[in-house]
Amino acid sequence: ACSSISDNIPFYFRGAPPNYIGGECSCGVTDIFGPGIANDTYDTYYVITYPCANKDFNGEREYEIEIINENGHRKTVYKSIPAHGCSFIKLSELVQQTGHSSQKGHYTVWFFTSGAHLYGQIILLRKQDCAISVEHCYVGKYGI
């Protein structure tokens, strides 16, 4: 893994847990976001996990995905995730599913839910040579 840009390494990795994982809020809230590109050169994948502390809980949580293009237009999709589970989301499929377009393929993607702390990672794939960068999602307005 490399923590800075390097010409001879075809990926960038910064996957350490962000500060909101250790939040001291008693209410489980997810309010995270990340950049995304879906065009002929790049595609973005989001890995959303639900690391529930209760090992006996087998329920699901519905979460909201808000896709915002460079003009500020929004589209919303709802998905469910099981406790102790993971969702692997491809931005180009969300864009196709919602019919949401962007001039250059640039988006901001938000993930919201209440009652659970979801953890998000972003994988940017350069299609030409399969180079990737990995980054955690960023904290939204709640700061937890």
Steps between C-alpha positions, in 0.01 A plus 500: 500500500609851433400812690609749237484535126766294323554453127600136530217376723160466327290552814450727799377362831372691799262263667546565871179536700392864515433683824122447495537127580590581861225756548351544842144551385254250651277523193615301199504739205671468164564820310800439274593601147764456236591608149422285200577486131309291248614562143697330222829530692400431863240324709447520874404224741371549854546232763248557779521281809277467805732395784233436764635443853208272591607160366149360547327772295398370158288794384544734206524876469370701211731778391467787258744573219487853361682559171577864417638601162724800427193722445360419844216280373418210732370148460426266789515121527419284802677175583509259793801352673502209748674530836861379469459531124638695209365674189716543191360785291614603151438867422446446126218253583336752735524767232345266242229385743395856584558655157714764672747665267802719546692685230841360597386208718585667832274442801483530877333204667347516850398209722246556779329283759386523859535229760829366364857604436592395147862515385586600144802452274543640150684320221579703188587280202685631195371270227798531264750320724284392798685737734306572818490741790331416829371762740257507792178697478491837674293622791193706418331774696458300822876452538482157656 
